[in-house]
Amino acid sequence: MKKVLILWSVLFCFVSFGQNKKPLFLTFSTKGGIIMAHRPFMAHLVQGNAYGFEVSLSKQMADETINGINSKYPLNGLTFEYRNFGYDAVLGKAFSIIQYQGFPIFQTKKNLVLDFKMGAGIGYITKIYDKFTNPTNNAIGSHVNAKVSFKLVLNKFTKKHHFGLGVELSHFSNGAIQVPNLGLNGLSAYVNMGYNFNKREVFNPLIKRYSILELKGAYFMVEGILSVGEVLPVPLDSKKYPIFASRLTWVKPLKSNLWNVEVAFDAVYN
């Protein structure tokens, strides 16, 4: 009974969210592809075809804001992915949650849309390097990894449904918090179909818009990163050392708000 109530709560949230003025879409995708060995000494990891599936919830930013207008009503979404790498005994399987942005490259009046999507998130990989039990895996040294994804997808939207196909370039890496960290690159093709809680809006560039919020003046941004590097003075006596990097950036938006002028100062401690 408890599981039924939880499932009903989740579905009710989706339906309630779907009543929002912004179009909302639920998409299921299935994919197949290959792992790309980007180093010669990783060639042994390429054994068979990789496959997986995704479930995505996305919202179209169909509003009269800078982001909505300049990006032609883009998409924001959250994706759950399951996949393998074609070599289960050594590389295992991956479960990921990814947040992505989708930008229309072109869109017809009948809602045939070509989107470019880029996303980043976190993934859990079931098999990692172990010098005793899994020495063949020289790509992944930790279960938790970041995942980066780039997609090109063509979809046909009707009033209540959408379907299409696309290609994806993906990368798993742990940011050098644990070696080995060569990472895994994948190239996949996929097909998808889904349900529209609201009809996808068609951006019309010919409409004259008057009340678009503009960024004015200049502003500063401070960014930073902390990682760990493993240095091998001798093969059996490695030690970990902290790595720090920071950036101070001055940003000046131009009049069109499509471009910025930036000046940055980087500081790195290794």
WOVENRA-V455759 format. One record per residue. N is the residue number from 0. RES is the residue in one small letter. PSI is psi as a letter, one per 40 degrees, with the letter a starting at -180 (999 if undefined). D_FIRST is the distance of its C-alpha to the first C-alpha in Angstrom with 2 decimals. Layout:
# WOVENRA-V455759
n = (N:N)
res = (RES:RES)
psi = (PSI:PSI)
d_first = (D_FIRST:D_FIRST)
This chain:
# WOVENRA-V455759
n = (0:1:2:3:4:5:6:7:8:9:10:11:12:13:14:15:16:17:18:19:20:21:22:23:24:25:26:27:28:29:30:31:32:33:34:35:36:37:38:39:40:41:42:43:44:45:46:47:48:49:50:51:52:53:54:55:56:57:58:59:60:61:62:63:64:65:66:67:68:69:70:71:72:73:74:75:76:77:78:79:80:81:82:83:84:85:86:87:88:89:90:91:92:93:94:95:96:97:98:99:100:101:102:103:104:105:106:107:108:109:110:111:112:113:114:115:116:117:118:119:120:121:122:123:124:125:126:127:128:129:130:131:132:133:134:135:136:137:138:139:140:141:142:143:144:145:146:147:148:149:150:151:152:153:154:155:156:157:158:159:160:161:162:163:164:165:166:167:168:169:170:171:172:173:174:175:176:177:178:179:180:181:182:183:184:185:186:187:188:189:190:191:192:193:194:195:196:197:198:199:200:201:202:203:204:205:206:207:208:209:210:211:212:213:214:215:216:217:218:219:220:221:222:223:224:225:226:227:228:229:230:231:232:233:234:235:236:237:238:239:240:241:242:243:244:245:246:247:248:249:250:251:252:253:254:255:256:257:258:259:260:261:262:263:264:265:266:267:268:269)
res = (m:k:k:v:l:i:l:w:s:v:l:f:c:f:v:s:f:g:q:n:k:k:p:l:f:l:t:f:s:t:k:g:g:i:i:m:a:h:r:p:f:m:a:h:l:v:q:g:n:a:y:g:f:e:v:s:l:s:k:q:m:a:d:e:t:i:n:g:i:n:s:k:y:p:l:n:g:l:t:f:e:y:r:n:f:g:y:d:a:v:l:g:k:a:f:s:i:i:q:y:q:g:f:p:i:f:q:t:k:k:n:l:v:l:d:f:k:m:g:a:g:i:g:y:i:t:k:i:y:d:k:f:t:n:p:t:n:n:a:i:g:s:h:v:n:a:k:v:s:f:k:l:v:l:n:k:f:t:k:k:h:h:f:g:l:g:v:e:l:s:h:f:s:n:g:a:i:q:v:p:n:l:g:l:n:g:l:s:a:y:v:n:m:g:y:n:f:n:k:r:e:v:f:n:p:l:i:k:r:y:s:i:l:e:l:k:g:a:y:f:m:v:e:g:i:l:s:v:g:e:v:l:p:v:p:l:d:s:k:k:y:p:i:f:a:s:r:l:t:w:v:k:p:l:k:s:n:l:w:n:v:e:v:a:f:d:a:v:y:n)
psi = (d:d:d:d:d:d:d:d:d:d:d:d:d:d:d:d:d:e:e:i:d:h:h:h:i:h:h:h:i:i:i:i:a:i:h:h:h:e:i:d:e:e:d:e:e:h:d:a:i:i:i:a:i:i:h:i:h:i:h:h:g:g:i:f:i:d:d:d:d:d:e:f:g:i:i:h:i:h:h:h:h:h:i:a:e:e:g:d:d:d:e:a:i:i:h:i:h:h:h:i:h:h:h:h:d:i:h:i:d:e:f:h:h:h:i:h:h:h:i:i:a:i:i:h:h:d:h:i:h:h:e:d:d:f:e:d:g:e:d:h:e:i:d:h:i:i:h:h:h:h:i:h:h:h:i:h:h:a:d:e:i:i:i:a:i:a:i:h:h:i:h:h:i:e:f:f:e:h:i:i:f:d:i:h:h:i:h:i:i:i:i:i:i:i:h:h:d:i:h:h:i:h:h:h:e:e:h:h:h:d:f:h:h:i:h:i:a:i:i:i:i:h:i:i:i:h:a:h:h:h:h:g:d:i:d:e:f:i:i:h:i:i:h:i:i:i:h:h:h:h:h:h:h:i:d:e:e:e:i:i:h:i:h:i:h:i:h:h:h:999)
d_first = (0.00:3.80:5.46:5.11:6.32:8.75:9.97:10.57:12.38:14.46:15.43:16.28:18.46:20.22:20.93:22.14:24.25:25.60:27.18:29.44:33.08:33.14:32.19:28.92:28.29:25.58:27.36:26.76:29.74:30.87:33.92:36.55:39.51:41.58:41.99:45.33:47.39:49.12:51.17:53.32:51.94:48.38:49.37:48.00:44.42:44.70:43.74:41.62:39.90:36.88:33.86:30.53:28.26:27.18:24.67:26.30:25.80:29.22:30.96:34.58:36.80:38.66:40.45:44.05:44.00:46.06:43.24:42.28:45.90:47.43:44.59:44.38:40.83:39.13:35.49:33.23:30.22:27.62:27.13:24.97:27.14:27.03:30.46:32.83:36.57:37.99:38.62:35.37:37.21:38.92:37.16:33.56:30.92:29.99:26.90:27.96:27.10:30.10:31.22:33.97:36.57:37.81:41.33:42.70:45.94:46.63:44.95:46.45:46.37:44.08:41.53:42.39:41.69:42.71:40.75:41.54:38.50:38.64:35.83:35.19:32.24:31.04:30.29:29.40:31.65:30.83:34.52:37.28:40.86:41.65:45.25:44.40:41.31:41.44:44.95:45.07:42.64:45.14:43.09:40.00:40.15:36.76:33.09:32.59:34.76:35.42:35.21:37.59:37.46:39.95:39.29:41.36:39.36:40.56:38.13:38.70:36.69:36.36:34.87:31.26:31.43:33.32:34.40:36.90:38.05:39.22:40.40:39.18:41.01:38.84:39.59:37.71:39.47:38.89:41.84:43.89:41.80:41.95:44.41:44.69:43.73:45.33:42.07:40.86:41.93:40.39:41.56:39.11:39.12:35.99:34.87:32.13:30.59:28.38:27.32:29.17:27.41:31.02:34.31:36.01:39.11:42.52:44.70:48.19:50.81:53.45:51.92:53.88:51.71:53.14:50.58:49.37:48.83:51.17:51.20:54.51:56.38:55.49:52.88:52.25:49.31:48.80:46.82:46.38:45.03:44.82:44.75:45.94:48.64:49.35:53.09:54.58:57.96:57.93:55.33:53.94:54.13:52.02:51.22:48.95:50.43:48.95:49.69:49.68:50.28:50.45:51.69:53.16:53.32:55.24:53.98:56.01:54.38:56.94:57.51:55.40:52.33:52.01:53.92:54.32:57.18:56.02:57.91:56.14:57.08:55.35:55.51:54.46:54.65:54.39)
